[in-house]
Amino acid sequence: MSIFVLTQNAVNRYQAKRLVKIVRACYSNMESAKSETLCIPMQSAKAFVKNCITAAGASNNHANDMAELLVTADYRGHFSHGLNRLEMYVNDLKTQITSTEGDPKVEKETAATAMVDGRNLLGPAVGTFCMDLAIKKAKEAGVGWVAARQSNHYGIAGYYALMASNQGLIGMSMTNTSPFVVPTRAKTATLGTNPVAFAAPAKSGKSFVLDMATSTVAVGKIELQQRKNEAIPTGWGADPNGVETNDPSKVLQGGGLLPLGGSEQSGGYKGYGLAMMVEVMCGILAGAGFGPNIRKWGTTERIADLGQCFIAVDPNAFCPGFENRMQDLMDLQRDLNPSDPKKPVLVAGDPERSHMTKCDSLGGIPYPQNIVKHMNEMGEKLGVESMKAI
């Protein structure tokens, strides 16, 4: 074995441990109500991300895509997929496990479809390219459907669905991910959390935005319960024998996450089916890696080769008045009498809008102090000016 391989393996192990520490730090601070925060203006956060990504070797255009995605995730309250992921992307660029040169390439297309080679570029660069193409086709043909291979982690799926709904279209996006979900009746994790997002525009401009994993929870929530030395709720995970467990250590040490719904008795086979659907639409349709063939989370011994799917639909190609009916549907739910007077009935997208309103009132995004400190320390090593709080 060459010195390079030995060194690269050591780097891979270091990166995996480093990533786990960052994600854990983020979850720890999000869960602590007493955690002190620093308010960072969105433009400052975007500039910081862009400068870090370009310093790591990416082009300005791809860095812009990354900055828009990560800061949007935090602005919408999805801190697990925002700024705290930045170091992972920087490391992937610096070690060149993610490519820095070129742009995604359309391999073949029809009036309404396209097959894209992501060329192992940053996931947000691939995703933005693909959804822009799907939107263009939808405006011309009524529907745009784009599948991509050779992609990487692309952040929150909802970002791409919103790209379409912000232009009056229905948007969908999904991606396969590293295997950590145990199929119903199985013992081995062979599927990812395989998120899917759906956004539909309404009259008020406030879209219905569903952004969900096809597992019951993310692995970060399992890690949090383990650190707190607390049991996990039933339906979250399975032990190494595929048996539902309340012990987080058994999930993390050879077990895995359960599909959305939990066990077979509580409907977990439905989440399993949804995860398989995403796998078909992404890995299988695009000819990308799929299921257990995808590299494990936190490792970089080989390229990710994720498959992703982007769909845009023009409602005007169907019955007129879509946005009015969409608004009525959402308002019907919101106007229901809540079971708890302190908790009004919401629809998908409402919690994110609430967080965005909070950020607007603050003049920026409230980040835990130690996350800002860590990001600034990373930026300093790259020669990037630190973010400044207001």
C-alpha positions in Angstrom: 0.0 0.0 0.0 1.4 3.4 -1.0 2.1 6.2 1.4 -0.6 8.3 -0.4 -3.3 5.6 0.3 -2.3 5.4 3.9 -2.4 9.2 4.2 -5.7 9.4 2.3 -7.3 6.8 4.6 -6.1 8.8 7.6 -7.6 11.9 6.2 -10.9 10.1 5.6 -11.1 8.9 9.2 -10.3 12.4 10.4 -12.9 14.0 8.2 -15.6 11.5 9.4 -14.8 12.2 13.0 -14.7 15.9 12.4 -18.1 15.9 10.7 -19.7 14.0 13.5 -18.3 16.5 16.0 -19.7 19.5 14.0 -23.2 17.9 13.6 -23.3 17.0 17.3 -22.3 20.5 18.3 -25.1 21.9 16.1 -27.8 19.6 17.4 -26.7 20.2 21.0 -27.0 23.9 20.7 -30.3 23.8 18.9 -31.8 21.7 21.6 -30.6 24.0 24.4 -33.1 26.7 25.1 -30.5 28.6 27.1 -27.9 28.5 24.4 -26.7 32.0 23.6 -26.9 33.0 19.9 -25.3 35.5 17.6 -27.3 37.2 14.9 -25.6 37.1 11.5 -27.0 39.1 8.6 -27.9 36.9 5.7 -25.7 38.7 3.2 -22.8 38.4 5.6 -23.4 34.6 5.9 -23.7 34.2 2.2 -20.5 36.1 1.5 -18.7 34.0 4.1 -19.9 30.7 2.6 -19.0 31.9 -1.0 -15.5 33.0 0.1 -14.8 29.7 1.9 -16.0 27.6 -1.0 -14.0 29.6 -3.6 -10.9 29.4 -1.3 -11.3 25.6 -1.3 -11.2 25.6 -5.1 -14.7 25.9 -6.5 -15.8 28.4 -9.1 -17.6 31.6 -8.2 -20.9 30.3 -9.8 -20.8 27.1 -7.8 -19.9 29.0 -4.6 -22.9 31.2 -5.2 -25.1 28.2 -5.5 -23.7 26.8 -2.3 -24.2 30.1 -0.4 -27.8 30.5 -1.5 -28.6 26.9 -0.5 -26.9 26.8 3.0 -28.1 30.2 4.1 -31.7 29.5 2.9 -31.7 26.3 4.9 -30.8 28.2 8.1 -33.2 31.0 7.3 -36.0 28.5 7.0 -34.9 26.9 10.3 -33.2 23.8 9.0 -29.9 24.3 10.8 -28.9 20.7 10.4 -28.4 21.3 6.7 -27.1 24.9 6.7 -23.9 26.5 7.8 -22.9 23.6 10.0 -22.5 21.5 6.8 -20.0 24.0 5.3 -16.9 22.3 6.6 -17.9 19.0 5.0 -18.2 20.7 1.6 -14.8 22.5 2.1 -13.1 19.3 3.0 -14.5 17.5 0.0 -13.2 20.2 -2.3 -9.8 20.4 -0.7 -9.2 16.6 -0.8 -10.6 16.7 -4.4 -13.0 13.9 -3.7 -15.5 16.4 -5.2 -14.5 18.0 -8.5 -13.9 21.7 -8.8 -13.7 22.1 -12.6 -16.4 22.3 -15.2 -20.2 22.3 -15.1 -23.0 19.7 -15.2 -23.5 18.2 -18.7 -26.8 17.3 -20.4 -26.2 13.9 -21.8 -29.6 13.5 -23.6 -32.9 15.2 -23.6 -36.4 15.5 -25.0 -38.9 18.4 -24.9 -39.9 17.5 -21.4 -37.0 15.4 -20.0 -33.2 15.5 -19.5 -30.5 13.2 -18.3 -27.7 15.1 -16.6 -24.1 14.1 -15.7 -23.3 16.0 -12.5 -19.6 15.4 -13.2 -19.0 14.9 -9.4 -19.4 18.6 -8.8 -20.9 20.2 -5.6 -24.4 19.0 -5.1 -26.0 22.4 -5.0 -24.3 23.3 -8.3 -25.8 20.2 -9.9 -29.2 20.6 -8.2 -29.5 24.3 -9.3 -28.5 23.5 -12.8 -31.0 20.6 -13.0 -34.0 22.5 -11.5 -33.4 25.5 -13.7 -33.5 23.1 -16.7 -36.7 21.4 -15.4 -38.3 24.9 -14.9 -37.4 25.9 -18.5 -38.9 22.7 -19.9 -42.1 23.1 -17.8 -42.7 26.6 -19.1 -42.3 25.3 -22.7 -43.8 21.8 -22.5 -46.0 21.9 -19.4 -43.7 19.4 -17.6 -40.0 19.3 -16.9 -38.3 16.2 -15.6 -34.6 15.9 -15.0 -32.6 13.1 -13.5 -28.9 13.5 -12.5 -26.1 11.1 -11.7 -22.6 11.7 -10.4 -23.9 14.2 -7.9 -23.1 14.9 -4.3 -24.9 15.9 -1.1 -27.2 18.7 -2.3 -28.6 20.1 1.0 -32.3 20.5 1.7 -34.5 19.0 -1.0 -37.1 21.8 -0.4 -34.7 24.4 -1.8 -35.1 23.0 -5.3 -38.9 22.5 -5.0 -39.1 26.2 -4.0 -37.2 27.2 -7.0 -40.2 26.0 -9.1 -43.0 27.3 -6.8 -41.4 30.7 -6.7 -42.1 30.9 -10.4 -45.7 29.7 -10.2 -44.9 26.0 -10.9 -45.3 22.9 -8.9 -41.9 21.6 -7.9 -40.6 18.3 -6.7 -37.1 17.1 -5.8 -35.6 14.0 -4.2 -32.2 12.4 -3.7 -30.9 9.1 -2.5 -28.4 9.1 0.3 -25.9 6.9 2.2 -27.5 3.7 3.6 -28.6 4.0 7.2 -32.2 2.8 7.1 -33.2 -0.8 7.8 -36.0 -2.0 5.4 -39.1 -3.6 7.0 -38.3 -7.2 8.2 -34.6 -6.8 7.5 -31.5 -6.6 9.7 -29.2 -4.6 7.5 -29.4 -0.9 6.5 -29.5 -0.8 2.8 -31.4 2.5 2.1 -30.8 6.1 2.9 -33.1 8.6 4.5 -34.0 9.5 0.9 -35.7 12.8 1.3 -38.4 14.1 -1.0 -39.8 17.6 -1.3 -43.0 19.0 -2.9 -43.9 22.7 -3.3 -47.1 24.1 -4.7 -47.8 27.9 -5.1 -50.9 29.5 -3.5 -52.7 32.8 -4.1 -51.1 34.4 -1.1 -47.6 33.7 -2.3 -47.1 31.3 0.6 -46.5 28.0 -1.0 -47.3 24.6 0.4 -43.8 23.2 1.0 -43.4 19.6 2.1 -39.7 18.6 2.8 -39.3 15.3 4.5 -37.1 12.3 4.9 -38.5 8.8 4.4 -37.1 7.7 7.7 -38.8 8.5 11.0 -36.0 10.7 12.2 -32.5 11.8 11.2 -29.5 10.1 12.7 -28.6 13.3 14.5 -31.6 12.9 16.8 -30.4 9.4 17.7 -27.0 10.8 18.6 -28.5 13.5 20.7 -30.5 11.0 22.8 -27.4 8.9 23.3 -25.4 12.0 24.6 -28.3 12.8 27.0 -28.3 9.2 28.1 -32.0 9.0 27.3 -34.1 6.4 25.5 -35.4 7.0 22.0 -39.1 6.9 21.3 -40.5 3.7 19.8 -40.4 3.7 16.0 -37.1 5.6 15.6 -34.5 2.8 15.2 -33.6 -0.9 15.2 -30.8 -2.9 16.8 -28.3 -5.0 14.8 -30.9 -7.8 14.6 -33.5 -5.5 13.0 -35.6 -5.4 16.1 -37.2 -2.1 17.1 -35.3 -0.6 20.1 -35.4 2.3 22.5 -31.6 2.1 23.1 -29.9 4.7 20.9 -26.5 3.0 21.3 -27.9 -0.2 19.6 -29.1 1.9 16.7 -25.7 3.6 16.2 -23.6 0.5 16.8 -24.6 -1.9 14.1 -28.3 -1.1 13.9 -30.0 1.6 11.8 -32.9 4.0 11.4 -36.4 2.7 10.8 -38.5 3.8 7.8 -41.1 6.5 8.3 -43.8 4.8 10.4 -41.5 2.7 12.5 -42.2 -1.0 12.7 -44.3 -3.1 10.3 -47.2 -3.1 12.8 -47.3 0.7 12.9 -47.0 1.2 9.1 -43.2 1.3 8.6 -43.6 -0.6 5.4 -45.1 2.6 3.9 -42.0 4.6 4.7 -39.9 1.7 3.3 -41.9 1.9 0.1 -41.4 5.6 -0.2 -37.7 5.2 0.3 -37.7 2.6 -2.5 -39.7 5.0 -4.7 -37.0 7.7 -4.2 -34.3 5.2 -5.0 -36.0 4.2 -8.2 -36.5 7.9 -9.3 -32.9 8.8 -8.4 -30.4 6.0 -8.4 -32.1 3.6 -10.8 -33.5 6.0 -13.3 -30.3 8.1 -13.4 -27.9 5.2 -13.4 -26.2 6.5 -10.3 -25.2 4.6 -7.2 -28.1 3.1 -5.3 -28.9 1.4 -2.0 -25.9 -0.2 -0.3 -23.7 0.6 -3.2 -23.5 4.2 -2.1 -20.6 5.1 0.1 -21.2 5.3 3.9 -22.0 8.6 5.5 -18.9 10.6 6.6 -16.5 8.6 4.4 -14.7 9.9 1.4 -12.7 6.9 0.1 -14.6 7.1 -3.2 -17.0 9.5 -4.9 -20.6 9.7 -3.8 -22.3 9.3 -7.2 -25.7 10.2 -5.8 -28.7 10.1 -8.0 -31.2 13.0 -7.9 -34.6 13.9 -9.5 -36.1 17.3 -10.3 -39.6 17.8 -11.5 -41.5 21.0 -12.5 -45.1 21.2 -13.6 -47.0 24.2 -15.0 -50.5 24.2 -13.3 -51.7 26.4 -16.2 -51.4 23.3 -18.4 -54.4 21.9 -16.4 -57.5 23.4 -14.9 -57.4 27.2 -14.4 -57.5 28.6 -10.9 -54.9 26.3 -9.3 -53.5 28.9 -6.9 -56.9 29.9 -5.6 -57.9 26.3 -4.9 -54.5 25.7 -3.3 -55.1 28.6 -1.0 -58.6 27.4 -0.1 -57.2 23.9 0.7 -54.5 25.3 3.0 -56.9 27.8 4.7 -59.4 25.0 5.4 -56.7 23.2 7.5 -55.5 26.3 9.3 -59.1 27.3 10.3 -59.8 24.0 12.0 -60.3 24.0 15.8 -57.0 22.8 17.3 -57.0 20.0 19.8 -54.6 22.2 21.9 -55.6 25.9 21.8 -52.0 26.8 22.2 -51.0 24.9 19.0 -52.9 26.1 15.9 -53.3 23.7 13.0 -50.5 24.3 10.4 -49.7 23.1 6.9 -46.3 22.2 5.4 -44.3 25.4 5.1 -45.9 27.3 8.0 -43.2 26.5 10.6 -40.5 27.6 8.2 -42.3 30.9 7.5 -42.6 31.5 11.2 -38.8 31.1 11.5 -38.2 33.4 8.5 -40.4 36.1 10.1 -38.3 35.8 13.3 -35.1 36.2 11.3 -36.5 39.2 9.5 -37.4 40.8 12.9 -33.9 40.2 14.2 -32.2 41.4 11.1 -30.4 38.1 10.5 -30.1 34.5 11.4 -29.6 33.5 15.1 -26.7 31.0 15.3 -25.3 29.4 18.5 -22.2 31.2 19.5 -19.9 28.2 19.3 -21.1 27.4 15.7 -20.2 30.9 14.6 -16.8 30.7 16.4 -16.0 27.3 14.8 -17.0 28.5 11.3 -14.9 31.7 11.7 -11.9 29.6 12.9 -12.3 27.5 9.8 -12.6 30.5 7.6 -9.4 32.0 9.1 -7.5 29.0 8.0 -8.7 29.6 4.5 -7.9 33.3 4.6 -11.5 34.3 4.7 -12.8 37.3 6.7 -14.9 36.3 9.7 -18.7 36.8 9.9 -19.7 39.6 12.1 -22.8 39.6 14.3 -25.1 42.6 14.7 
